[in-house]
């Protein structure tokens, strides 16, 4: 579905991504793990059309998407749930969801109901200003807003960041549910333990390079990954 070859991205003369190659098969969950500054968010932002690469290829469903603007990339079927949620604080939950459907020409009522089925708390708070929601509820809204575009591929940047452990479990259950419905997921997550447990395949990024890759559960058992990202107490 998504293929990246030899992608290089610079930020102000600094090489943030250094020629990475990766693949995201259709209906899979693929995760990128690594420390802050590894190039994970830069990779997603480049796919989304927010950052221009220095060189390399990005193809989606066989079509080159480098050079497309973000609106066209969303229209092709790729959405991004950004780090930090970034909901529209002064708009209601329902208004935020409707913004996510701005490219949809069909009646969006059924899509809203599907989001509410996935996130019952959003239905309860449909009238509430997004800025008054809890962190977990805002994350749910950010994911729901991205789903309103009916993506074939949804990219999530640190969806569990800053959330309480119980809410983190809820978020990962929702990630699995979205994937079961047929949506492909590319996931960035510092909680490597959680990410690798749900991922079909994973890549380990270090300072802009892919250092390791493999099936999620295989990486979860790799001693090098355990030492660097999981800690000796994680199980």
PyMOL commands that set and color helices and strands:
alter all, ss='L'
color gray80, all
select helices_A, chain A and resi 40-47+70-76+93-100+109-118+120-124+130-132+135-147+165-180+192-198+216-221+223-230
alter helices_A, ss='H'
color red, helices_A
select strands_A, chain A and resi 2-11+14-24+29-33+55-60+63-64+78-81+153-157+184-188+201-206+209-215
alter strands_A, ss='S'
color yellow, strands_A
deselect
rebuild
show_as cartoon
